[in-house]
């Protein structure tokens, strides 16, 4: 549901219309002589870019080449103890 505002009303009350739109989140359609000419939408939060995400300290490892699994590997076990 959009609010419809004439261009002259928008020109006179621009800042108040923007504040209302930001508060209630409803887009505003601006008309001239009854025909829509522009639409004003609230800005959505920008998504985080996935490029460079791994630079964050949360994703860093002290030794990136150490194995993530600390237990013995199948090849290290004596005999064939694999299940399957």
Backbone as XML, in Angstrom:
<?xml version="1.0"?>
<chain id="A" units="angstrom">
  <residue number="1" name="UNK">
    <atom name="N" x="0.839" y="-1.176" z="0.000"/>
    <atom name="CA" x="0.000" y="0.000" z="0.000"/>
    <atom name="C" x="0.886" y="1.240" z="0.000"/>
  </residue>
  <residue number="2" name="UNK">
    <atom name="N" x="0.736" y="2.072" z="-0.992"/>
    <atom name="CA" x="1.510" y="3.304" z="-1.109"/>
    <atom name="C" x="0.663" y="4.502" z="-0.744"/>
  </residue>
  <residue number="3" name="UNK">
    <atom name="N" x="1.314" y="5.515" z="-0.229"/>
    <atom name="CA" x="0.661" y="6.802" z="-0.052"/>
    <atom name="C" x="0.798" y="7.548" z="-1.367"/>
  </residue>
  <residue number="4" name="UNK">
    <atom name="N" x="-0.222" y="8.300" z="-1.741"/>
    <atom name="CA" x="-0.179" y="9.081" z="-2.973"/>
    <atom name="C" x="-0.189" y="10.554" z="-2.607"/>
  </residue>
  <residue number="5" name="UNK">
    <atom name="N" x="0.785" y="11.287" z="-3.145"/>
    <atom name="CA" x="0.951" y="12.699" z="-2.841"/>
    <atom name="C" x="1.162" y="13.442" z="-4.149"/>
  </residue>
  <residue number="6" name="UNK">
    <atom name="N" x="0.520" y="14.600" z="-4.290"/>
    <atom name="CA" x="0.738" y="15.397" z="-5.505"/>
    <atom name="C" x="2.107" y="16.064" z="-5.422"/>
  </residue>
  <residue number="7" name="UNK">
    <atom name="N" x="2.625" y="16.442" z="-6.567"/>
    <atom name="CA" x="3.953" y="17.048" z="-6.624"/>
    <atom name="C" x="3.989" y="18.367" z="-5.859"/>
  </residue>
  <residue number="8" name="UNK">
    <atom name="N" x="2.930" y="19.153" z="-5.932"/>
    <atom name="CA" x="2.912" y="20.434" z="-5.213"/>
    <atom name="C" x="2.886" y="20.205" z="-3.700"/>
  </residue>
  <residue number="9" name="UNK">
    <atom name="N" x="2.127" y="19.205" z="-3.240"/>
    <atom name="CA" x="2.105" y="18.894" z="-1.814"/>
    <atom name="C" x="3.459" y="18.364" z="-1.362"/>
  </residue>
  <residue number="10" name="UNK">
    <atom name="N" x="4.080" y="17.530" z="-2.199"/>
    <atom name="CA" x="5.400" y="16.994" z="-1.862"/>
    <atom name="C" x="6.419" y="18.121" z="-1.759"/>
  </residue>
  <residue number="11" name="UNK">
    <atom name="N" x="6.337" y="19.075" z="-2.680"/>
    <atom name="CA" x="7.270" y="20.205" z="-2.667"/>
    <atom name="C" x="7.111" y="21.032" z="-1.393"/>
  </residue>
  <residue number="12" name="UNK">
    <atom name="N" x="5.885" y="21.213" z="-0.957"/>
    <atom name="CA" x="5.627" y="22.028" z="0.226"/>
    <atom name="C" x="5.973" y="21.302" z="1.523"/>
  </residue>
  <residue number="13" name="UNK">
    <atom name="N" x="5.793" y="19.971" z="1.561"/>
    <atom name="CA" x="5.939" y="19.213" z="2.810"/>
    <atom name="C" x="6.977" y="18.101" z="2.693"/>
  </residue>
  <residue number="14" name="UNK">
    <atom name="N" x="7.991" y="18.300" z="1.892"/>
    <atom name="CA" x="8.967" y="17.259" z="1.567"/>
    <atom name="C" x="9.575" y="16.602" z="2.810"/>
  </residue>
  <residue number="15" name="UNK">
    <atom name="N" x="10.127" y="17.385" z="3.711"/>
    <atom name="CA" x="10.823" y="16.811" z="4.861"/>
    <atom name="C" x="9.869" y="16.061" z="5.786"/>
  </residue>
  <residue number="16" name="UNK">
    <atom name="N" x="8.668" y="16.573" z="5.980"/>
    <atom name="CA" x="7.704" y="15.888" z="6.830"/>
    <atom name="C" x="7.270" y="14.560" z="6.203"/>
  </residue>
  <residue number="17" name="UNK">
    <atom name="N" x="7.058" y="14.548" z="4.884"/>
    <atom name="CA" x="6.673" y="13.321" z="4.181"/>
    <atom name="C" x="7.783" y="12.281" z="4.286"/>
  </residue>
  <residue number="18" name="UNK">
    <atom name="N" x="9.029" y="12.708" z="4.142"/>
    <atom name="CA" x="10.168" y="11.789" z="4.253"/>
    <atom name="C" x="10.261" y="11.218" z="5.670"/>
  </residue>
  <residue number="19" name="UNK">
    <atom name="N" x="10.075" y="12.067" z="6.680"/>
    <atom name="CA" x="10.116" y="11.592" z="8.062"/>
    <atom name="C" x="9.017" y="10.573" z="8.335"/>
  </residue>
  <residue number="20" name="UNK">
    <atom name="N" x="7.808" y="10.838" z="7.843"/>
    <atom name="CA" x="6.701" y="9.895" z="8.025"/>
    <atom name="C" x="6.987" y="8.566" z="7.329"/>
  </residue>
  <residue number="21" name="UNK">
    <atom name="N" x="7.527" y="8.664" z="6.110"/>
    <atom name="CA" x="7.846" y="7.454" z="5.357"/>
    <atom name="C" x="8.898" y="6.624" z="6.087"/>
  </residue>
  <residue number="22" name="UNK">
    <atom name="N" x="9.878" y="7.284" z="6.642"/>
    <atom name="CA" x="10.933" y="6.576" z="7.360"/>
    <atom name="C" x="10.380" y="5.901" z="8.611"/>
  </residue>
  <residue number="23" name="UNK">
    <atom name="N" x="9.422" y="6.555" z="9.280"/>
    <atom name="CA" x="8.853" y="6.008" z="10.507"/>
    <atom name="C" x="7.933" y="4.822" z="10.230"/>
  </residue>
  <residue number="24" name="UNK">
    <atom name="N" x="7.026" y="4.957" z="9.248"/>
    <atom name="CA" x="6.055" y="3.875" z="9.016"/>
    <atom name="C" x="6.478" y="2.888" z="7.934"/>
  </residue>
  <residue number="25" name="UNK">
    <atom name="N" x="7.501" y="3.216" z="7.146"/>
    <atom name="CA" x="8.028" y="2.283" z="6.149"/>
    <atom name="C" x="7.177" y="2.122" z="4.902"/>
  </residue>
  <residue number="26" name="UNK">
    <atom name="N" x="6.209" y="3.012" z="4.695"/>
    <atom name="CA" x="5.329" y="2.918" z="3.531"/>
    <atom name="C" x="5.846" y="3.838" z="2.432"/>
  </residue>
  <residue number="27" name="UNK">
    <atom name="N" x="5.964" y="3.306" z="1.220"/>
    <atom name="CA" x="6.455" y="4.071" z="0.079"/>
    <atom name="C" x="5.467" y="5.178" z="-0.284"/>
  </residue>
  <residue number="28" name="UNK">
    <atom name="N" x="5.975" y="6.230" z="-0.911"/>
    <atom name="CA" x="5.162" y="7.366" z="-1.321"/>
    <atom name="C" x="5.241" y="7.505" z="-2.837"/>
  </residue>
  <residue number="29" name="UNK">
    <atom name="N" x="4.074" y="7.566" z="-3.487"/>
    <atom name="CA" x="4.019" y="7.790" z="-4.923"/>
    <atom name="C" x="3.714" y="9.270" z="-5.150"/>
  </residue>
  <residue number="30" name="UNK">
    <atom name="N" x="4.549" y="9.922" z="-5.941"/>
    <atom name="CA" x="4.379" y="11.343" z="-6.236"/>
    <atom name="C" x="3.730" y="11.463" z="-7.605"/>
  </residue>
  <residue number="31" name="UNK">
    <atom name="N" x="2.648" y="12.248" z="-7.667"/>
    <atom name="CA" x="1.901" y="12.378" z="-8.922"/>
    <atom name="C" x="1.950" y="13.809" z="-9.427"/>
  </residue>
  <residue number="32" name="UNK">
    <atom name="N" x="1.796" y="13.936" z="-10.715"/>
    <atom name="CA" x="1.653" y="15.247" z="-11.347"/>
    <atom name="C" x="0.428" y="15.144" z="-12.254"/>
  </residue>
  <residue number="33" name="UNK">
    <atom name="N" x="-0.553" y="15.954" z="-11.950"/>
    <atom name="CA" x="-1.827" y="15.942" z="-12.686"/>
    <atom name="C" x="-2.466" y="14.553" z="-12.663"/>
  </residue>
  <residue number="34" name="UNK">
    <atom name="N" x="-2.354" y="13.886" z="-11.534"/>
    <atom name="CA" x="-2.989" y="12.596" z="-11.347"/>
    <atom name="C" x="-2.224" y="11.395" z="-11.883"/>
  </residue>
  <residue number="35" name="UNK">
    <atom name="N" x="-1.103" y="11.624" z="-12.547"/>
    <atom name="CA" x="-0.302" y="10.526" z="-13.098"/>
    <atom name="C" x="0.964" y="10.354" z="-12.252"/>
  </residue>
  <residue number="36" name="UNK">
    <atom name="N" x="1.283" y="9.110" z="-11.901"/>
    <atom name="CA" x="2.500" y="8.888" z="-11.095"/>
    <atom name="C" x="3.758" y="9.235" z="-11.887"/>
  </residue>
  <residue number="37" name="UNK">
    <atom name="N" x="4.645" y="10.007" z="-11.246"/>
    <atom name="CA" x="5.898" y="10.395" z="-11.889"/>
    <atom name="C" x="7.126" y="9.895" z="-11.130"/>
  </residue>
  <residue number="38" name="UNK">
    <atom name="N" x="6.950" y="9.610" z="-9.846"/>
    <atom name="CA" x="8.090" y="9.136" z="-9.042"/>
    <atom name="C" x="7.572" y="8.348" z="-7.852"/>
  </residue>
  <residue number="39" name="UNK">
    <atom name="N" x="8.463" y="7.502" z="-7.342"/>
    <atom name="CA" x="8.131" y="6.742" z="-6.145"/>
    <atom name="C" x="9.285" y="6.875" z="-5.165"/>
  </residue>
  <residue number="40" name="UNK">
    <atom name="N" x="8.948" y="7.193" z="-3.942"/>
    <atom name="CA" x="9.927" y="7.363" z="-2.886"/>
    <atom name="C" x="9.805" y="6.176" z="-1.943"/>
  </residue>
  <residue number="41" name="UNK">
    <atom name="N" x="10.900" y="5.407" z="-1.800"/>
    <atom name="CA" x="10.878" y="4.200" z="-0.970"/>
    <atom name="C" x="11.862" y="4.354" z="0.175"/>
  </residue>
  <residue number="42" name="UNK">
    <atom name="N" x="11.556" y="3.743" z="1.334"/>
    <atom name="CA" x="12.526" y="3.785" z="2.434"/>
    <atom name="C" x="13.770" y="2.973" z="2.080"/>
  </residue>
  <residue number="43" name="UNK">
    <atom name="N" x="14.910" y="3.448" z="2.527"/>
    <atom name="CA" x="16.178" y="2.763" z="2.271"/>
    <atom name="C" x="16.264" y="1.533" z="3.148"/>
  </residue>
  <residue number="44" name="UNK">
    <atom name="N" x="16.582" y="0.417" z="2.564"/>
    <atom name="CA" x="16.775" y="-0.820" z="3.328"/>
    <atom name="C" x="18.225" y="-0.903" z="3.760"/>
  </residue>
  <residue number="45" name="UNK">
    <atom name="N" x="18.449" y="-1.679" z="4.808"/>
    <atom name="CA" x="19.825" y="-1.860" z="5.274"/>
    <atom name="C" x="20.633" y="-2.562" z="4.198"/>
  </residue>
  <residue number="46" name="UNK">
    <atom name="N" x="21.832" y="-2.089" z="3.991"/>
    <atom name="CA" x="22.694" y="-2.690" z="2.982"/>
    <atom name="C" x="23.142" y="-4.071" z="3.451"/>
  </residue>
  <residue number="47" name="UNK">
    <atom name="N" x="23.158" y="-5.012" z="2.516"/>
    <atom name="CA" x="23.649" y="-6.349" z="2.856"/>
    <atom name="C" x="25.159" y="-6.307" z="2.941"/>
  </residue>
  <residue number="48" name="UNK">
    <atom name="N" x="25.675" y="-7.169" z="3.788"/>
    <atom name="CA" x="27.130" y="-7.257" z="3.895"/>
    <atom name="C" x="27.671" y="-7.935" z="2.651"/>
  </residue>
  <residue number="49" name="UNK">
    <atom name="N" x="28.746" y="-7.405" z="2.150"/>
    <atom name="CA" x="29.376" y="-7.967" z="0.976"/>
    <atom name="C" x="30.183" y="-9.199" z="1.375"/>
  </residue>
  <residue number="50" name="UNK">
    <atom name="N" x="30.060" y="-10.271" z="0.619"/>
    <atom name="CA" x="30.777" y="-11.499" z="0.968"/>
    <atom name="C" x="32.261" y="-11.391" z="0.659"/>
  </residue>
  <residue number="51" name="UNK">
    <atom name="N" x="32.641" y="-10.510" z="-0.252"/>
    <atom name="CA" x="34.057" y="-10.337" z="-0.558"/>
    <atom name="C" x="34.713" y="-9.590" z="0.592"/>
  </residue>
  <residue number="52" name="UNK">
    <atom name="N" x="35.784" y="-10.117" z="1.092"/>
    <atom name="CA" x="36.497" y="-9.518" z="2.204"/>
    <atom name="C" x="35.956" y="-9.942" z="3.554"/>
  </residue>
  <residue number="53" name="UNK">
    <atom name="N" x="34.941" y="-10.794" z="3.572"/>
    <atom name="CA" x="34.341" y="-11.234" z="4.824"/>
    <atom name="C" x="35.350" y="-11.983" z="5.687"/>
  </residue>
  <residue number="54" name="UNK">
    <atom name="N" x="36.225" y="-12.744" z="5.065"/>
    <atom name="CA" x="37.172" y="-13.560" z="5.820"/>
    <atom name="C" x="38.306" y="-12.735" z="6.425"/>
  </residue>
  <residue number="55" name="UNK">
    <atom name="N" x="38.336" y="-11.437" z="6.148"/>
    <atom name="CA" x="39.338" y="-10.586" z="6.782"/>
    <atom name="C" x="38.972" y="-10.303" z="8.239"/>
  </residue>
  <residue number="56" name="UNK">
    <atom name="N" x="37.744" y="-10.552" z="8.596"/>
    <atom name="CA" x="37.292" y="-10.293" z="9.960"/>
    <atom name="C" x="38.040" y="-11.218" z="10.922"/>
  </residue>
  <residue number="57" name="UNK">
    <atom name="N" x="38.460" y="-10.712" z="12.078"/>
    <atom name="CA" x="39.233" y="-11.538" z="13.017"/>
    <atom name="C" x="38.501" y="-12.802" z="13.476"/>
  </residue>
  <residue number="58" name="UNK">
    <atom name="N" x="37.195" y="-12.795" z="13.432"/>
    <atom name="CA" x="36.424" y="-13.964" z="13.846"/>
    <atom name="C" x="36.708" y="-15.178" z="12.965"/>
  </residue>
  <residue number="59" name="UNK">
    <atom name="N" x="37.100" y="-14.958" z="11.729"/>
    <atom name="CA" x="37.325" y="-16.045" z="10.783"/>
    <atom name="C" x="38.800" y="-16.392" z="10.622"/>
  </residue>
  <residue number="60" name="UNK">
    <atom name="N" x="39.651" y="-15.831" z="11.441"/>
    <atom name="CA" x="41.079" y="-16.103" z="11.314"/>
    <atom name="C" x="41.479" y="-17.259" z="12.211"/>
  </residue>
  <residue number="61" name="UNK">
    <atom name="N" x="42.495" y="-17.973" z="11.778"/>
    <atom name="CA" x="43.021" y="-19.103" z="12.531"/>
    <atom name="C" x="44.489" y="-18.842" z="12.810"/>
  </residue>
  <residue number="62" name="UNK">
    <atom name="N" x="44.959" y="-19.323" z="13.953"/>
    <atom name="CA" x="46.371" y="-19.146" z="14.264"/>
    <atom name="C" x="47.228" y="-19.932" z="13.281"/>
  </residue>
  <residue number="63" name="UNK">
    <atom name="N" x="46.822" y="-21.149" z="12.987"/>
    <atom name="CA" x="47.551" y="-21.985" z="12.040"/>
    <atom name="C" x="46.544" y="-22.560" z="11.049"/>
  </residue>
  <residue number="64" name="UNK">
    <atom name="N" x="46.374" y="-21.940" z="9.900"/>
    <atom name="CA" x="45.355" y="-22.394" z="8.963"/>
    <atom name="C" x="45.650" y="-23.759" z="8.344"/>
  </residue>
  <residue number="65" name="UNK">
    <atom name="N" x="46.894" y="-24.248" z="8.474"/>
    <atom name="CA" x="47.245" y="-25.526" z="7.854"/>
    <atom name="C" x="47.185" y="-26.694" z="8.837"/>
  </residue>
  <residue number="66" name="UNK">
    <atom name="N" x="46.832" y="-26.418" z="10.077"/>
    <atom name="CA" x="46.698" y="-27.521" z="11.031"/>
    <atom name="C" x="45.354" y="-28.209" z="10.789"/>
  </residue>
  <residue number="67" name="UNK">
    <atom name="N" x="45.292" y="-29.508" z="11.049"/>
    <atom name="CA" x="44.031" y="-30.216" z="10.801"/>
    <atom name="C" x="42.952" y="-29.765" z="11.779"/>
  </residue>
  <residue number="68" name="UNK">
    <atom name="N" x="41.729" y="-29.721" z="11.306"/>
    <atom name="CA" x="40.610" y="-29.314" z="12.146"/>
    <atom name="C" x="40.203" y="-30.456" z="13.071"/>
  </residue>
  <residue number="69" name="UNK">
    <atom name="N" x="40.538" y="-31.672" z="12.718"/>
    <atom name="CA" x="40.191" y="-32.863" z="13.489"/>
    <atom name="C" x="41.411" y="-33.283" z="14.289"/>
  </residue>
  <residue number="70" name="UNK">
    <atom name="N" x="41.290" y="-33.361" z="15.617"/>
    <atom name="CA" x="42.434" y="-33.671" z="16.470"/>
    <atom name="C" x="42.611" y="-35.159" z="16.740"/>
  </residue>
  <residue number="71" name="UNK">
    <atom name="N" x="41.624" y="-35.989" z="16.449"/>
    <atom name="CA" x="41.714" y="-37.417" z="16.727"/>
    <atom name="C" x="42.580" y="-38.138" z="15.707"/>
  </residue>
  <residue number="72" name="UNK">
    <atom name="N" x="42.757" y="-39.448" z="15.906"/>
    <atom name="CA" x="43.566" y="-40.211" z="14.946"/>
    <atom name="C" x="42.828" y="-40.379" z="13.617"/>
  </residue>
  <residue number="73" name="UNK">
    <atom name="N" x="43.593" y="-40.327" z="12.539"/>
    <atom name="CA" x="43.033" y="-40.523" z="11.202"/>
    <atom name="C" x="42.899" y="-42.024" z="10.936"/>
  </residue>
  <residue number="74" name="UNK">
    <atom name="N" x="42.037" y="-42.369" z="10.014"/>
    <atom name="CA" x="41.856" y="-43.785" z="9.670"/>
    <atom name="C" x="43.180" y="-44.432" z="9.273"/>
  </residue>
  <residue number="75" name="UNK">
    <atom name="N" x="44.014" y="-43.724" z="8.571"/>
    <atom name="CA" x="45.286" y="-44.284" z="8.118"/>
    <atom name="C" x="46.243" y="-44.519" z="9.282"/>
  </residue>
  <residue number="76" name="UNK">
    <atom name="N" x="46.058" y="-43.804" z="10.384"/>
    <atom name="CA" x="46.930" y="-43.963" z="11.532"/>
    <atom name="C" x="46.517" y="-45.137" z="12.440"/>
  </residue>
  <residue number="77" name="UNK">
    <atom name="N" x="45.295" y="-45.586" z="12.299"/>
    <atom name="CA" x="44.805" y="-46.664" z="13.160"/>
    <atom name="C" x="45.384" y="-48.010" z="12.734"/>
  </residue>
  <residue number="78" name="UNK">
    <atom name="N" x="45.631" y="-48.899" z="13.693"/>
    <atom name="CA" x="46.120" y="-50.242" z="13.383"/>
    <atom name="C" x="44.956" y="-51.101" z="12.903"/>
  </residue>
  <residue number="79" name="UNK">
    <atom name="N" x="45.110" y="-51.734" z="11.792"/>
    <atom name="CA" x="44.061" y="-52.606" z="11.250"/>
    <atom name="C" x="42.937" y="-51.777" z="10.628"/>
  </residue>
  <residue number="80" name="UNK">
    <atom name="N" x="41.958" y="-52.481" z="10.145"/>
    <atom name="CA" x="40.839" y="-51.838" z="9.487"/>
    <atom name="C" x="39.700" y="-51.705" z="10.492"/>
  </residue>
  <residue number="81" name="UNK">
    <atom name="N" x="39.583" y="-50.565" z="11.146"/>
    <atom name="CA" x="38.547" y="-50.373" z="12.157"/>
    <atom name="C" x="37.426" y="-49.476" z="11.654"/>
  </residue>
  <residue number="82" name="UNK">
    <atom name="N" x="37.447" y="-49.192" z="10.352"/>
    <atom name="CA" x="36.394" y="-48.344" z="9.794"/>
    <atom name="C" x="35.059" y="-49.087" z="9.800"/>
  </residue>
  <residue number="83" name="UNK">
    <atom name="N" x="34.032" y="-48.350" z="10.096"/>
    <atom name="CA" x="32.694" y="-48.937" z="10.086"/>
    <atom name="C" x="32.058" y="-48.686" z="8.737"/>
  </residue>
  <residue number="84" name="UNK">
    <atom name="N" x="31.262" y="-49.598" z="8.291"/>
    <atom name="CA" x="30.604" y="-49.310" z="7.033"/>
    <atom name="C" x="30.216" y="-50.463" z="6.255"/>
  </residue>
</chain>
